[in-house]
């Protein structure tokens, strides 16, 4: 059951990506300039606690209790 959801999920993600890319080009959305690597690393480090929330939840669900 788990593997049966991977391919449709990847296809849906690819279709969504393609549509957003096409629509952004069509409407001529502004593009942000690229940031230096050091600034990107600082931003990522500040966001790390929020990015780890899914990991904590999945470990809590699948890891269970240690008692």
mmCIF file of the N, C-alpha and C atoms, coordinates in Angstrom:
data_MODEL
# 
_entry.id   MODEL 
# 
loop_
_atom_site.group_PDB 
_atom_site.id 
_atom_site.type_symbol 
_atom_site.label_atom_id 
_atom_site.label_alt_id 
_atom_site.label_comp_id 
_atom_site.label_asym_id 
_atom_site.label_entity_id 
_atom_site.label_seq_id 
_atom_site.pdbx_PDB_ins_code 
_atom_site.Cartn_x 
_atom_site.Cartn_y 
_atom_site.Cartn_z 
_atom_site.occupancy 
_atom_site.B_iso_or_equiv 
_atom_site.pdbx_formal_charge 
_atom_site.auth_seq_id 
_atom_site.auth_comp_id 
_atom_site.auth_asym_id 
_atom_site.auth_atom_id 
_atom_site.pdbx_PDB_model_num 
ATOM 1   N N  . UNK A 1 1  ? 0.825  -1.193 0.000   1.00 0.00 ? 1  UNK A N  1 
ATOM 2   C CA . UNK A 1 1  ? 0.000  0.000  0.000   1.00 0.00 ? 1  UNK A CA 1 
ATOM 3   C C  . UNK A 1 1  ? 0.870  1.258  0.000   1.00 0.00 ? 1  UNK A C  1 
ATOM 4   N N  . UNK A 1 2  ? 1.950  1.218  0.765   1.00 0.00 ? 2  UNK A N  1 
ATOM 5   C CA . UNK A 1 2  ? 2.812  2.391  0.831   1.00 0.00 ? 2  UNK A CA 1 
ATOM 6   C C  . UNK A 1 2  ? 3.450  2.663  -0.522  1.00 0.00 ? 2  UNK A C  1 
ATOM 7   N N  . UNK A 1 3  ? 3.985  1.618  -1.169  1.00 0.00 ? 3  UNK A N  1 
ATOM 8   C CA . UNK A 1 3  ? 4.646  1.793  -2.456  1.00 0.00 ? 3  UNK A CA 1 
ATOM 9   C C  . UNK A 1 3  ? 3.656  2.181  -3.554  1.00 0.00 ? 3  UNK A C  1 
ATOM 10  N N  . UNK A 1 4  ? 2.420  1.785  -3.428  1.00 0.00 ? 4  UNK A N  1 
ATOM 11  C CA . UNK A 1 4  ? 1.433  2.119  -4.445  1.00 0.00 ? 4  UNK A CA 1 
ATOM 12  C C  . UNK A 1 4  ? 1.116  3.611  -4.454  1.00 0.00 ? 4  UNK A C  1 
ATOM 13  N N  . UNK A 1 5  ? 1.473  4.336  -3.400  1.00 0.00 ? 5  UNK A N  1 
ATOM 14  C CA . UNK A 1 5  ? 1.212  5.767  -3.356  1.00 0.00 ? 5  UNK A CA 1 
ATOM 15  C C  . UNK A 1 5  ? 2.381  6.615  -3.820  1.00 0.00 ? 5  UNK A C  1 
ATOM 16  N N  . UNK A 1 6  ? 3.568  5.994  -3.985  1.00 0.00 ? 6  UNK A N  1 
ATOM 17  C CA . UNK A 1 6  ? 4.748  6.780  -4.344  1.00 0.00 ? 6  UNK A CA 1 
ATOM 18  C C  . UNK A 1 6  ? 4.669  7.305  -5.768  1.00 0.00 ? 6  UNK A C  1 
ATOM 19  N N  . UNK A 1 7  ? 4.415  6.437  -6.737  1.00 0.00 ? 7  UNK A N  1 
ATOM 20  C CA . UNK A 1 7  ? 4.388  6.880  -8.139  1.00 0.00 ? 7  UNK A CA 1 
ATOM 21  C C  . UNK A 1 7  ? 3.297  7.921  -8.396  1.00 0.00 ? 7  UNK A C  1 
ATOM 22  N N  . UNK A 1 8  ? 2.058  7.702  -7.957  1.00 0.00 ? 8  UNK A N  1 
ATOM 23  C CA . UNK A 1 8  ? 1.055  8.752  -8.163  1.00 0.00 ? 8  UNK A CA 1 
ATOM 24  C C  . UNK A 1 8  ? 1.423  10.059 -7.460  1.00 0.00 ? 8  UNK A C  1 
ATOM 25  N N  . UNK A 1 9  ? 2.031  9.963  -6.284  1.00 0.00 ? 9  UNK A N  1 
ATOM 26  C CA . UNK A 1 9  ? 2.435  11.173 -5.573  1.00 0.00 ? 9  UNK A CA 1 
ATOM 27  C C  . UNK A 1 9  ? 3.515  11.930 -6.321  1.00 0.00 ? 9  UNK A C  1 
ATOM 28  N N  . UNK A 1 10 ? 4.504  11.206 -6.854  1.00 0.00 ? 10 UNK A N  1 
ATOM 29  C CA . UNK A 1 10 ? 5.562  11.856 -7.634  1.00 0.00 ? 10 UNK A CA 1 
ATOM 30  C C  . UNK A 1 10 ? 5.016  12.471 -8.928  1.00 0.00 ? 10 UNK A C  1 
ATOM 31  N N  . UNK A 1 11 ? 4.098  11.765 -9.570  1.00 0.00 ? 11 UNK A N  1 
ATOM 32  C CA . UNK A 1 11 ? 3.489  12.308 -10.789 1.00 0.00 ? 11 UNK A CA 1 
ATOM 33  C C  . UNK A 1 11 ? 2.678  13.570 -10.489 1.00 0.00 ? 11 UNK A C  1 
ATOM 34  N N  . UNK A 1 12 ? 1.957  13.554 -9.393  1.00 0.00 ? 12 UNK A N  1 
ATOM 35  C CA . UNK A 1 12 ? 1.170  14.722 -9.019  1.00 0.00 ? 12 UNK A CA 1 
ATOM 36  C C  . UNK A 1 12 ? 2.078  15.895 -8.664  1.00 0.00 ? 12 UNK A C  1 
ATOM 37  N N  . UNK A 1 13 ? 3.166  15.622 -7.954  1.00 0.00 ? 13 UNK A N  1 
ATOM 38  C CA . UNK A 1 13 ? 4.118  16.679 -7.614  1.00 0.00 ? 13 UNK A CA 1 
ATOM 39  C C  . UNK A 1 13 ? 4.756  17.258 -8.874  1.00 0.00 ? 13 UNK A C  1 
ATOM 40  N N  . UNK A 1 14 ? 5.106  16.401 -9.833  1.00 0.00 ? 14 UNK A N  1 
ATOM 41  C CA . UNK A 1 14 ? 5.699  16.875 -11.084 1.00 0.00 ? 14 UNK A CA 1 
ATOM 42  C C  . UNK A 1 14 ? 4.704  17.724 -11.879 1.00 0.00 ? 14 UNK A C  1 
ATOM 43  N N  . UNK A 1 15 ? 3.453  17.294 -11.923 1.00 0.00 ? 15 UNK A N  1 
ATOM 44  C CA . UNK A 1 15 ? 2.439  18.065 -12.637 1.00 0.00 ? 15 UNK A CA 1 
ATOM 45  C C  . UNK A 1 15 ? 2.205  19.419 -11.968 1.00 0.00 ? 15 UNK A C  1 
ATOM 46  N N  . UNK A 1 16 ? 2.191  19.439 -10.646 1.00 0.00 ? 16 UNK A N  1 
ATOM 47  C CA . UNK A 1 16 ? 2.007  20.691 -9.921  1.00 0.00 ? 16 UNK A CA 1 
ATOM 48  C C  . UNK A 1 16 ? 3.186  21.629 -10.164 1.00 0.00 ? 16 UNK A C  1 
ATOM 49  N N  . UNK A 1 17 ? 4.400  21.090 -10.123 1.00 0.00 ? 17 UNK A N  1 
ATOM 50  C CA . UNK A 1 17 ? 5.596  21.889 -10.399 1.00 0.00 ? 17 UNK A CA 1 
ATOM 51  C C  . UNK A 1 17 ? 5.537  22.489 -11.800 1.00 0.00 ? 17 UNK A C  1 
ATOM 52  N N  . UNK A 1 18 ? 5.185  21.641 -12.778 1.00 0.00 ? 18 UNK A N  1 
ATOM 53  C CA . UNK A 1 18 ? 5.117  22.127 -14.163 1.00 0.00 ? 18 UNK A CA 1 
ATOM 54  C C  . UNK A 1 18 ? 4.072  23.223 -14.315 1.00 0.00 ? 18 UNK A C  1 
ATOM 55  N N  . UNK A 1 19 ? 2.916  23.075 -13.677 1.00 0.00 ? 19 UNK A N  1 
ATOM 56  C CA . UNK A 1 19 ? 1.869  24.088 -13.796 1.00 0.00 ? 19 UNK A CA 1 
ATOM 57  C C  . UNK A 1 19 ? 2.289  25.406 -13.142 1.00 0.00 ? 19 UNK A C  1 
ATOM 58  N N  . UNK A 1 20 ? 2.880  25.340 -11.964 1.00 0.00 ? 20 UNK A N  1 
ATOM 59  C CA . UNK A 1 20 ? 3.314  26.558 -11.277 1.00 0.00 ? 20 UNK A CA 1 
ATOM 60  C C  . UNK A 1 20 ? 4.399  27.259 -12.092 1.00 0.00 ? 20 UNK A C  1 
ATOM 61  N N  . UNK A 1 21 ? 5.343  26.499 -12.642 1.00 0.00 ? 21 UNK A N  1 
ATOM 62  C CA . UNK A 1 21 ? 6.409  27.077 -13.462 1.00 0.00 ? 21 UNK A CA 1 
ATOM 63  C C  . UNK A 1 21 ? 5.824  27.756 -14.703 1.00 0.00 ? 21 UNK A C  1 
ATOM 64  N N  . UNK A 1 22 ? 4.900  27.073 -15.381 1.00 0.00 ? 22 UNK A N  1 
ATOM 65  C CA . UNK A 1 22 ? 4.263  27.626 -16.578 1.00 0.00 ? 22 UNK A CA 1 
ATOM 66  C C  . UNK A 1 22 ? 3.472  28.895 -16.244 1.00 0.00 ? 22 UNK A C  1 
ATOM 67  N N  . UNK A 1 23 ? 2.675  28.845 -15.194 1.00 0.00 ? 23 UNK A N  1 
ATOM 68  C CA . UNK A 1 23 ? 1.835  29.990 -14.834 1.00 0.00 ? 23 UNK A CA 1 
ATOM 69  C C  . UNK A 1 23 ? 2.680  31.187 -14.400 1.00 0.00 ? 23 UNK A C  1 
ATOM 70  N N  . UNK A 1 24 ? 3.775  30.927 -13.679 1.00 0.00 ? 24 UNK A N  1 
ATOM 71  C CA . UNK A 1 24 ? 4.652  32.023 -13.265 1.00 0.00 ? 24 UNK A CA 1 
ATOM 72  C C  . UNK A 1 24 ? 5.306  32.676 -14.476 1.00 0.00 ? 24 UNK A C  1 
ATOM 73  N N  . UNK A 1 25 ? 5.701  31.886 -15.445 1.00 0.00 ? 25 UNK A N  1 
ATOM 74  C CA . UNK A 1 25 ? 6.289  32.445 -16.681 1.00 0.00 ? 25 UNK A CA 1 
ATOM 75  C C  . UNK A 1 25 ? 5.252  33.230 -17.470 1.00 0.00 ? 25 UNK A C  1 
ATOM 76  N N  . UNK A 1 26 ? 4.050  32.686 -17.552 1.00 0.00 ? 26 UNK A N  1 
ATOM 77  C CA . UNK A 1 26 ? 2.984  33.332 -18.339 1.00 0.00 ? 26 UNK A CA 1 
ATOM 78  C C  . UNK A 1 26 ? 2.595  34.675 -17.748 1.00 0.00 ? 26 UNK A C  1 
ATOM 79  N N  . UNK A 1 27 ? 2.531  34.752 -16.421 1.00 0.00 ? 27 UNK A N  1 
ATOM 80  C CA . UNK A 1 27 ? 2.142  36.002 -15.762 1.00 0.00 ? 27 UNK A CA 1 
ATOM 81  C C  . UNK A 1 27 ? 3.329  36.924 -15.497 1.00 0.00 ? 27 UNK A C  1 
ATOM 82  N N  . UNK A 1 28 ? 4.525  36.468 -15.859 1.00 0.00 ? 28 UNK A N  1 
ATOM 83  C CA . UNK A 1 28 ? 5.738  37.260 -15.722 1.00 0.00 ? 28 UNK A CA 1 
ATOM 84  C C  . UNK A 1 28 ? 5.988  37.687 -14.271 1.00 0.00 ? 28 UNK A C  1 
ATOM 85  N N  . UNK A 1 29 ? 5.929  36.711 -13.367 1.00 0.00 ? 29 UNK A N  1 
ATOM 86  C CA . UNK A 1 29 ? 6.197  36.985 -11.960 1.00 0.00 ? 29 UNK A CA 1 
ATOM 87  C C  . UNK A 1 29 ? 7.645  37.418 -11.784 1.00 0.00 ? 29 UNK A C  1 
ATOM 88  N N  . UNK A 1 30 ? 7.919  38.309 -10.835 1.00 0.00 ? 30 UNK A N  1 
ATOM 89  C CA . UNK A 1 30 ? 9.305  38.739 -10.619 1.00 0.00 ? 30 UNK A CA 1 
ATOM 90  C C  . UNK A 1 30 ? 10.148 37.593 -10.048 1.00 0.00 ? 30 UNK A C  1 
ATOM 91  N N  . UNK A 1 31 ? 11.423 37.629 -10.363 1.00 0.00 ? 31 UNK A N  1 
ATOM 92  C CA . UNK A 1 31 ? 12.358 36.610 -9.895  1.00 0.00 ? 31 UNK A CA 1 
ATOM 93  C C  . UNK A 1 31 ? 13.299 37.261 -8.893  1.00 0.00 ? 31 UNK A C  1 
ATOM 94  N N  . UNK A 1 32 ? 13.457 36.617 -7.736  1.00 0.00 ? 32 UNK A N  1 
ATOM 95  C CA . UNK A 1 32 ? 14.371 37.142 -6.726  1.00 0.00 ? 32 UNK A CA 1 
ATOM 96  C C  . UNK A 1 32 ? 15.808 36.861 -7.137  1.00 0.00 ? 32 UNK A C  1 
ATOM 97  N N  . UNK A 1 33 ? 16.710 37.773 -6.833  1.00 0.00 ? 33 UNK A N  1 
ATOM 98  C CA . UNK A 1 33 ? 18.119 37.485 -7.124  1.00 0.00 ? 33 UNK A CA 1 
ATOM 99  C C  . UNK A 1 33 ? 18.621 36.377 -6.201  1.00 0.00 ? 33 UNK A C  1 
ATOM 100 N N  . UNK A 1 34 ? 19.599 35.621 -6.676  1.00 0.00 ? 34 UNK A N  1 
ATOM 101 C CA . UNK A 1 34 ? 20.138 34.541 -5.840  1.00 0.00 ? 34 UNK A CA 1 
ATOM 102 C C  . UNK A 1 34 ? 20.917 35.136 -4.681  1.00 0.00 ? 34 UNK A C  1 
ATOM 103 N N  . UNK A 1 35 ? 20.835 34.461 -3.550  1.00 0.00 ? 35 UNK A N  1 
ATOM 104 C CA . UNK A 1 35 ? 21.536 34.920 -2.348  1.00 0.00 ? 35 UNK A CA 1 
ATOM 105 C C  . UNK A 1 35 ? 22.882 34.218 -2.258  1.00 0.00 ? 35 UNK A C  1 
ATOM 106 N N  . UNK A 1 36 ? 23.841 34.852 -1.606  1.00 0.00 ? 36 UNK A N  1 
ATOM 107 C CA . UNK A 1 36 ? 25.134 34.183 -1.417  1.00 0.00 ? 36 UNK A CA 1 
ATOM 108 C C  . UNK A 1 36 ? 24.982 32.926 -0.561  1.00 0.00 ? 36 UNK A C  1 
ATOM 109 N N  . UNK A 1 37 ? 25.901 31.992 -0.751  1.00 0.00 ? 37 UNK A N  1 
ATOM 110 C CA . UNK A 1 37 ? 25.829 30.717 -0.040  1.00 0.00 ? 37 UNK A CA 1 
ATOM 111 C C  . UNK A 1 37 ? 25.826 30.913 1.464   1.00 0.00 ? 37 UNK A C  1 
ATOM 112 N N  . UNK A 1 38 ? 26.629 31.812 1.966   1.00 0.00 ? 38 UNK A N  1 
ATOM 113 C CA . UNK A 1 38 ? 26.695 32.042 3.419   1.00 0.00 ? 38 UNK A CA 1 
ATOM 114 C C  . UNK A 1 38 ? 25.333 32.474 3.967   1.00 0.00 ? 38 UNK A C  1 
ATOM 115 N N  . UNK A 1 39 ? 24.648 33.365 3.260   1.00 0.00 ? 39 UNK A N  1 
ATOM 116 C CA . UNK A 1 39 ? 23.331 33.829 3.705   1.00 0.00 ? 39 UNK A CA 1 
ATOM 117 C C  . UNK A 1 39 ? 22.307 32.700 3.655   1.00 0.00 ? 39 UNK A C  1 
ATOM 118 N N  . UNK A 1 40 ? 22.381 31.856 2.616   1.00 0.00 ? 40 UNK A N  1 
ATOM 119 C CA . UNK A 1 40 ? 21.463 30.724 2.522   1.00 0.00 ? 40 UNK A CA 1 
ATOM 120 C C  . UNK A 1 40 ? 21.684 29.734 3.664   1.00 0.00 ? 40 UNK A C  1 
ATOM 121 N N  . UNK A 1 41 ? 22.940 29.518 4.049   1.00 0.00 ? 41 UNK A N  1 
ATOM 122 C CA . UNK A 1 41 ? 23.230 28.614 5.161   1.00 0.00 ? 41 UNK A CA 1 
ATOM 123 C C  . UNK A 1 41 ? 22.704 29.161 6.484   1.00 0.00 ? 41 UNK A C  1 
ATOM 124 N N  . UNK A 1 42 ? 22.809 30.472 6.681   1.00 0.00 ? 42 UNK A N  1 
ATOM 125 C CA . UNK A 1 42 ? 22.291 31.089 7.912   1.00 0.00 ? 42 UNK A CA 1 
ATOM 126 C C  . UNK A 1 42 ? 20.768 30.953 7.964   1.00 0.00 ? 42 UNK A C  1 
ATOM 127 N N  . UNK A 1 43 ? 20.114 31.186 6.849   1.00 0.00 ? 43 UNK A N  1 
ATOM 128 C CA . UNK A 1 43 ? 18.653 31.077 6.796   1.00 0.00 ? 43 UNK A CA 1 
ATOM 129 C C  . UNK A 1 43 ? 18.225 29.633 7.065   1.00 0.00 ? 43 UNK A C  1 
ATOM 130 N N  . UNK A 1 44 ? 18.937 28.680 6.473   1.00 0.00 ? 44 UNK A N  1 
ATOM 131 C CA . UNK A 1 44 ? 18.609 27.273 6.685   1.00 0.00 ? 44 UNK A CA 1 
ATOM 132 C C  . UNK A 1 44 ? 18.821 26.872 8.140   1.00 0.00 ? 44 UNK A C  1 
ATOM 133 N N  . UNK A 1 45 ? 19.904 27.356 8.739   1.00 0.00 ? 45 UNK A N  1 
ATOM 134 C CA . UNK A 1 45 ? 20.172 27.029 10.149  1.00 0.00 ? 45 UNK A CA 1 
ATOM 135 C C  . UNK A 1 45 ? 19.083 27.588 11.053  1.00 0.00 ? 45 UNK A C  1 
ATOM 136 N N  . UNK A 1 46 ? 18.593 28.773 10.742  1.00 0.00 ? 46 UNK A N  1 
ATOM 137 C CA . UNK A 1 46 ? 17.522 29.358 11.559  1.00 0.00 ? 46 UNK A CA 1 
ATOM 138 C C  . UNK A 1 46 ? 16.208 28.600 11.385  1.00 0.00 ? 46 UNK A C  1 
ATOM 139 N N  . UNK A 1 47 ? 16.002 27.978 10.221  1.00 0.00 ? 47 UNK A N  1 
ATOM 140 C CA . UNK A 1 47 ? 14.757 27.249 9.954   1.00 0.00 ? 47 UNK A CA 1 
ATOM 141 C C  . UNK A 1 47 ? 14.837 25.793 10.367  1.00 0.00 ? 47 UNK A C  1 
ATOM 142 N N  . UNK A 1 48 ? 16.001 25.330 10.784  1.00 0.00 ? 48 UNK A N  1 
ATOM 143 C CA . UNK A 1 48 ? 16.194 23.912 11.088  1.00 0.00 ? 48 UNK A CA 1 
ATOM 144 C C  . UNK A 1 48 ? 15.216 23.352 12.127  1.00 0.00 ? 48 UNK A C  1 
ATOM 145 N N  . UNK A 1 49 ? 14.925 24.055 13.227  1.00 0.00 ? 49 UNK A N  1 
ATOM 146 C CA . UNK A 1 49 ? 13.945 23.485 14.170  1.00 0.00 ? 49 UNK A CA 1 
ATOM 147 C C  . UNK A 1 49 ? 12.580 23.203 13.524  1.00 0.00 ? 49 UNK A C  1 
ATOM 148 N N  . UNK A 1 50 ? 12.124 24.102 12.686  1.00 0.00 ? 50 UNK A N  1 
ATOM 149 C CA . UNK A 1 50 ? 10.832 23.887 12.032  1.00 0.00 ? 50 UNK A CA 1 
ATOM 150 C C  . UNK A 1 50 ? 10.928 22.760 11.003  1.00 0.00 ? 50 UNK A C  1 
ATOM 151 N N  . UNK A 1 51 ? 12.069 22.633 10.357  1.00 0.00 ? 51 UNK A N  1 
ATOM 152 C CA . UNK A 1 51 ? 12.231 21.573 9.368   1.00 0.00 ? 51 UNK A CA 1 
ATOM 153 C C  . UNK A 1 51 ? 12.327 20.193 10.018  1.00 0.00 ? 51 UNK A C  1 
ATOM 154 N N  . UNK A 1 52 ? 12.701 20.134 11.281  1.00 0.00 ? 52 UNK A N  1 
ATOM 155 C CA . UNK A 1 52 ? 12.834 18.859 11.974  1.00 0.00 ? 52 UNK A CA 1 
ATOM 156 C C  . UNK A 1 52 ? 11.528 18.370 12.608  1.00 0.00 ? 52 UNK A C  1 
ATOM 157 N N  . UNK A 1 53 ? 10.494 19.178 12.609  1.00 0.00 ? 53 UNK A N  1 
ATOM 158 C CA . UNK A 1 53 ? 9.223  18.777 13.220  1.00 0.00 ? 53 UNK A CA 1 
ATOM 159 C C  . UNK A 1 53 ? 8.664  17.494 12.585  1.00 0.00 ? 53 UNK A C  1 
ATOM 160 N N  . UNK A 1 54 ? 8.632  17.356 11.253  1.00 0.00 ? 54 UNK A N  1 
ATOM 161 C CA . UNK A 1 54 ? 8.131  16.086 10.697  1.00 0.00 ? 54 UNK A CA 1 
ATOM 162 C C  . UNK A 1 54 ? 8.958  14.880 11.130  1.00 0.00 ? 54 UNK A C  1 
ATOM 163 N N  . UNK A 1 55 ? 10.262 15.051 11.268  1.00 0.00 ? 55 UNK A N  1 
ATOM 164 C CA . UNK A 1 55 ? 11.115 13.953 11.715  1.00 0.00 ? 55 UNK A CA 1 
ATOM 165 C C  . UNK A 1 55 ? 10.739 13.548 13.139  1.00 0.00 ? 55 UNK A C  1 
ATOM 166 N N  . UNK A 1 56 ? 10.552 14.522 13.999  1.00 0.00 ? 56 UNK A N  1 
ATOM 167 C CA . UNK A 1 56 ? 10.177 14.231 15.387  1.00 0.00 ? 56 UNK A CA 1 
ATOM 168 C C  . UNK A 1 56 ? 8.823  13.527 15.439  1.00 0.00 ? 56 UNK A C  1 
ATOM 169 N N  . UNK A 1 57 ? 7.885  13.968 14.647  1.00 0.00 ? 57 UNK A N  1 
ATOM 170 C CA . UNK A 1 57 ? 6.554  13.348 14.639  1.00 0.00 ? 57 UNK A CA 1 
ATOM 171 C C  . UNK A 1 57 ? 6.635  11.907 14.138  1.00 0.00 ? 57 UNK A C  1 
ATOM 172 N N  . UNK A 1 58 ? 7.366  11.679 13.033  1.00 0.00 ? 58 UNK A N  1 
ATOM 173 C CA . UNK A 1 58 ? 7.455  10.320 12.494  1.00 0.00 ? 58 UNK A CA 1 
ATOM 174 C C  . UNK A 1 58 ? 8.199  9.378  13.440  1.00 0.00 ? 58 UNK A C  1 
ATOM 175 N N  . UNK A 1 59 ? 9.245  9.871  14.087  1.00 0.00 ? 59 UNK A N  1 
ATOM 176 C CA . UNK A 1 59 ? 9.951  9.032  15.066  1.00 0.00 ? 59 UNK A CA 1 
ATOM 177 C C  . UNK A 1 59 ? 9.026  8.722  16.235  1.00 0.00 ? 59 UNK A C  1 
ATOM 178 N N  . UNK A 1 60 ? 8.226  9.690  16.644  1.00 0.00 ? 60 UNK A N  1 
ATOM 179 C CA . UNK A 1 60 ? 7.277  9.450  17.723  1.00 0.00 ? 60 UNK A CA 1 
ATOM 180 C C  . UNK A 1 60 ? 6.216  8.435  17.347  1.00 0.00 ? 60 UNK A C  1 
ATOM 181 N N  . UNK A 1 61 ? 5.770  8.475  16.111  1.00 0.00 ? 61 UNK A N  1 
ATOM 182 C CA . UNK A 1 61 ? 4.730  7.534  15.672  1.00 0.00 ? 61 UNK A CA 1 
ATOM 183 C C  . UNK A 1 61 ? 5.304  6.134  15.503  1.00 0.00 ? 61 UNK A C  1 
ATOM 184 N N  . UNK A 1 62 ? 6.397  6.022  14.756  1.00 0.00 ? 62 UNK A N  1 
ATOM 185 C CA . UNK A 1 62 ? 6.936  4.708  14.424  1.00 0.00 ? 62 UNK A CA 1 
ATOM 186 C C  . UNK A 1 62 ? 7.873  4.163  15.489  1.00 0.00 ? 62 UNK A C  1 
ATOM 187 N N  . UNK A 1 63 ? 8.443  5.040  16.298  1.00 0.00 ? 63 UNK A N  1 
ATOM 188 C CA . UNK A 1 63 ? 9.356  4.587  17.333  1.00 0.00 ? 63 UNK A CA 1 
ATOM 189 C C  . UNK A 1 63 ? 8.630  4.051  18.545  1.00 0.00 ? 63 UNK A C  1 
ATOM 190 N N  . UNK A 1 64 ? 7.511  4.645  18.840  1.00 0.00 ? 64 UNK A N  1 
ATOM 191 C CA . UNK A 1 64 ? 6.733  4.194  19.981  1.00 0.00 ? 64 UNK A CA 1 
ATOM 192 C C  . UNK A 1 64 ? 7.378  4.564  21.304  1.00 0.00 ? 64 UNK A C  1 
ATOM 193 N N  . UNK A 1 65 ? 6.923  3.936  22.324  1.00 0.00 ? 65 UNK A N  1 
ATOM 194 C CA . UNK A 1 65 ? 7.441  4.186  23.664  1.00 0.00 ? 65 UNK A CA 1 
ATOM 195 C C  . UNK A 1 65 ? 8.570  3.229  23.978  1.00 0.00 ? 65 UNK A C  1 
ATOM 196 N N  . UNK A 1 66 ? 9.519  3.686  24.760  1.00 0.00 ? 66 UNK A N  1 
ATOM 197 C CA . UNK A 1 66 ? 10.646 2.840  25.136  1.00 0.00 ? 66 UNK A CA 1 
ATOM 198 C C  . UNK A 1 66 ? 10.358 2.024  26.390  1.00 0.00 ? 66 UNK A C  1 
ATOM 199 N N  . UNK A 1 67 ? 9.200  2.159  26.980  1.00 0.00 ? 67 UNK A N  1 
ATOM 200 C CA . UNK A 1 67 ? 8.878  1.412  28.202  1.00 0.00 ? 67 UNK A CA 1 
ATOM 201 C C  . UNK A 1 67 ? 8.558  -0.010 27.911  1.00 0.00 ? 67 UNK A C  1 
# 
